[in-house]
Amino acid sequence: MSSLNFFAGVDLGGTKVNVTLLGEDGTFRITEMLESPSLVEQGPAVTLKQMELALRQAVDASGIGMSSIKAIGLDTPGPASAEGVISAQGSTNFGNPGWARFPIRDAFQQATGLPTVYANDGNAAALHCHRVKFGRDAKFSSLTAAVGTGLGGGIVVNGQLVAGATGFAAEAGHVVLPTRSLLEPDQPMPKCNCGREGDAEAWASLTGIRNNLLPYYLQKYPDHPLWHVDDVDGARAKRVRSYGEKGDAMARLIFKKQAIALALLFDIAMQLLDLDAFFVGGGIMQTKPEFREWFLSVLREHLPLRDEQKGVSVDIAPDGDMAGARGAARLALESWHAG
Ligand SMILES: [Zn+2]
């Protein structure tokens, strides 16, 4: 048994629960992904059991003993309030009716008997990315964008995570972008599930590829092998990334548009916040090095910076799928320190 205090990060996703443990000394005890099924489609009661089980397994695997855990950081996909109440509307991941207005932070705190803090997954990942690069130094500010099924985000200003008045700050995916360098003359305006047209997620997400970019660009490539793929459950859209890695012209064009969309989003953030760094995470960065370096170079090329801002970095988000859980654990540690 260790005498060190520990903090758990529990990252609840649409399909998996991922748990990590952070020591008070700032080192992570779990270096590999430790994940189990989240079963969110079966509703809150089943999922809470899964989360408890995942936490217990992580604690057992690390050999530290449950009594060493002082607090929990919990993160989930949005939309949810700052207090961890799942929104009744517009949730892609929490479709089971039992989740509407479900106070998941309170419920998990009661189930475990441990103080539990909450962040949405974009904010948790952003906190982790920022701390890896800048530590706790209050000088620095950054934005993290996670391009996956949707486009999640998080903003850290002067070392502090920005939650906003109701917890909905940094919804980077739903910022509407200018279209001049994105939209082809005959292209319909991309639509987002949130109801907006031409927002960042409508361009830069797997859902954006499926609903907007692929239907348009595939028509321009009548000989493309994707025409022979049966398009069940977005099967064609899911394959665009592997074509992109192989250098396929249509796929690269789609990802070029996504990189430009992120550059436009980052430009808006630069004008508002004058940031030090950007991080790009999500599935789009879990690709071959050549592809992700190409993607980031297109993004950097389209990001206009003032001479004074040339030191701004655009990096891959560290630790891939573990960023959410690690950021949640950091949040628990930092909240505990703050009392
Ligand atoms: Zn949207």
Boltz pocket constraint, residues with backbone or C-beta under 6 A from the ligand:
constraints:
  - pocket:
      binder: B
      contacts: [[A, 173], [A, 174], [A, 192], [A, 193], [A, 194], [A, 195], [A, 196], [A, 199], [A, 201], [A, 202]]
      max_distance: 6.0
